[in-house]
């Protein structure tokens, strides 16, 4: 009987929260925002459109690594997935910060709440 560790690893990885794809973030943007047409937003959207999820590479690393050494592919695949998740989160943040207008802009930056 095979040990349940690989099955548990797959279950845990599938349960982890992931950042939405940058293309989905672009699709959800409000095109009526004033910052949507800015050069910064256009640049951020172009970078997000170029994002590649590397699904085939992750599968090859996972399977190939497991052929070489048990669980080595799972560890390498997890490391690659975490790196790509960080990249997705950075791209999503760049798109949101450059394409959405700040609702708090124009206020007094030195204003401090008091009791």
C-alpha positions as CSV (number, residue, x, y, z in Angstrom):
1,X,0.0,0.0,0.0
2,X,1.3,3.5,-0.9
3,X,1.8,6.0,1.9
4,X,-0.9,8.8,2.0
5,X,1.7,11.6,2.1
6,X,1.6,12.5,-1.6
7,X,-2.2,12.5,-1.5
8,X,-2.2,14.7,1.6
9,X,0.3,17.1,0.0
10,X,-1.9,17.5,-3.1
11,X,-4.9,18.1,-0.9
12,X,-3.1,20.7,1.2
13,X,-1.8,22.5,-1.9
14,X,-5.2,22.6,-3.6
15,X,-6.7,24.1,-0.4
16,X,-4.1,26.9,-0.3
17,X,-5.5,30.3,-1.3
18,X,-4.0,31.6,-4.5
19,X,-3.9,35.1,-6.0
20,X,-6.2,35.6,-9.0
21,X,-4.6,35.6,-12.4
22,X,-3.4,39.1,-13.5
23,X,-5.7,38.8,-16.6
24,X,-8.7,38.3,-14.3
25,X,-7.6,41.4,-12.3
26,X,-7.5,43.4,-15.6
27,X,-10.9,42.1,-16.6
28,X,-12.4,43.3,-13.3
29,X,-11.0,46.9,-13.5
30,X,-13.5,49.7,-13.8
31,X,-12.7,51.4,-17.1
32,X,-14.4,54.6,-16.0
33,X,-11.7,55.3,-13.4
34,X,-9.6,58.4,-14.3
35,X,-6.4,56.5,-13.8
36,X,-7.3,53.7,-16.2
37,X,-6.0,55.5,-19.3
38,X,-2.8,56.7,-17.7
39,X,0.5,55.5,-19.1
40,X,1.4,53.8,-15.8
41,X,-1.8,51.8,-16.0
42,X,-1.2,50.9,-19.6
43,X,2.3,49.7,-18.8
44,X,1.0,47.6,-15.8
45,X,-1.7,46.1,-17.9
46,X,0.8,45.2,-20.6
47,X,3.0,43.5,-18.1
48,X,0.1,41.6,-16.6
49,X,-1.1,40.4,-20.0
50,X,2.4,38.9,-20.6
51,X,2.2,36.8,-17.4
52,X,2.7,33.1,-18.0
53,X,1.5,30.5,-15.4
54,X,4.0,27.9,-16.5
55,X,1.7,25.0,-15.9
56,X,3.6,22.6,-18.2
57,X,6.9,23.4,-16.5
58,X,5.4,22.9,-13.1
59,X,4.1,19.5,-14.1
60,X,7.4,18.4,-15.6
61,X,9.3,19.5,-12.6
62,X,6.9,17.7,-10.3
63,X,6.8,14.4,-12.2
64,X,10.5,14.5,-13.2
65,X,11.6,15.2,-9.7
66,X,9.5,12.4,-8.3
67,X,11.1,10.0,-10.8
68,X,14.6,11.0,-9.7
69,X,13.9,11.0,-5.9
70,X,10.6,10.5,-4.1
71,X,9.0,13.7,-3.0
72,X,11.8,15.8,-4.5
73,X,9.5,16.8,-7.4
74,X,6.7,17.7,-5.0
75,X,9.1,20.0,-3.1
76,X,10.5,21.6,-6.3
77,X,7.0,22.0,-7.7
78,X,5.8,23.7,-4.4
79,X,8.8,26.0,-4.4
80,X,8.1,27.0,-8.1
81,X,4.4,27.5,-7.3
82,X,5.2,29.8,-4.3
83,X,7.5,31.9,-6.5
84,X,4.9,32.2,-9.2
85,X,2.2,33.1,-6.6
86,X,4.4,36.0,-5.3
87,X,4.9,37.2,-8.9
88,X,1.1,37.1,-9.5
89,X,0.5,39.0,-6.3
90,X,3.1,41.7,-7.3
91,X,1.5,42.1,-10.7
92,X,-2.0,42.3,-9.3
93,X,-0.8,45.0,-6.8
94,X,0.9,46.9,-9.6
95,X,-2.2,46.9,-11.8
96,X,-4.5,47.9,-8.9
97,X,-2.2,50.7,-7.6
98,X,-1.7,52.2,-11.1
99,X,-5.1,51.7,-12.5
100,X,-7.4,52.6,-9.6
101,X,-7.9,56.1,-8.4
102,X,-7.2,56.6,-4.7
103,X,-10.5,57.6,-3.0
104,X,-8.5,59.2,-0.2
105,X,-6.4,61.4,-2.5
106,X,-6.9,65.1,-2.1
107,X,-7.3,65.0,1.6
108,X,-5.0,66.7,4.1
109,X,-2.0,64.3,4.4
110,X,-1.1,65.7,7.8
111,X,-4.6,65.2,9.2
112,X,-4.5,62.9,12.2
113,X,-7.5,61.3,14.0
114,X,-7.9,62.5,17.6
115,X,-10.1,61.3,20.4
